[in-house]
């Protein structure tokens, strides 16, 4: 049985917060950033079994960590930093920072799951779900780390994960390869995941909550102009209030030409979230891939900081015009390929991002 009691979670948070703080290092100076541009970065992956994480370092500085503590209902990448050491992921609930929102406790780092798998909600599961409601939710556990390698400015992590119900029965086996790379001041994460039904058929019932997602830092949110209420697939309402907009600079741009809040519920090859944190210009770009089911994906991108691509959730996004209830028979598989770029110190045109997408989709 899998239980995430609040006390256990809080203790886990305290430990994890300390480990993240110790591993993240300090922000690089401008001088160091200039030197980095003139040499090929060295990327390495370091596993810490006792801390239940794999750190991804570039020239000794933390880019991100693959973390899989027992207190979480899914392994995630957290935190994610730019080449200057600036964190682009929200800290709460693991390492809260002043001025952050305290909504959606399941929004942690960069993750991959879905809102309705054989009737189980993997997306909304977190420590905040009462024990008597847990049977309605699924969770993902790390089964094994299969390989860790790095060479020059790239590194690769291969893992096996299991999508389980609360009784511990496995619905899906997930084999994922993460490819991390560094190029000057640019950082990237490719995530290639194959899902296989291992104990009978698995249906991904059309649901707006999925599938690869990132919760960004407060500075990269859109300025909030009014309080909003967001309802999940089960009808639970989350209040997202208006907040102080000082230093809040985020703006979505889609390959389809949409901008801002208009990106939500549209299809596109990629979406960029651009803004500034302090004096640093930052672009976070998520790319779909033509080989994915449901391509081109719908974008579940919200101004309050949720940045997600959902190729399987089409009904809500299309206002009922389309619907996709994708089913895997026992033993069948499907593979999803996504890429996330974290660009520091420059502003990109849609033409430049299109060129980067063309390079990615040819892989």
Secondary structure, 3 states (H helix, E strand, C coil): CCCCCHHHHHHHHHHHHHHHHHHHCCCCCHHHHHHHHCCCCCEEEEEECCCCEEEEEECCEEEEEEECCCCCCCCEEEEEECCCCCECECCCCCCCCCCCCCCCCCCCCEEEEECCECCEECCCCCCCCCHHHHHHECEEEEEEEEEEEEECCEEEEEEEEEEECCCCCEEEEEEEEEEEEEECCEEEEEEEEEEEECCCCEEECCCCCEEEEEEECHHHCCCCCCCEEEECCCCCEEEECCCCCCCCCCEEEECCCCEHHHHCCCECCEEEEEEEECCEEEEEEEECCCCCCCCCCEEEECCCCEEEEECCCCCCCCCCCCCCCEEECCCCEEEEEEEEEEEECCCCCHHHHHHHHHHHHCC
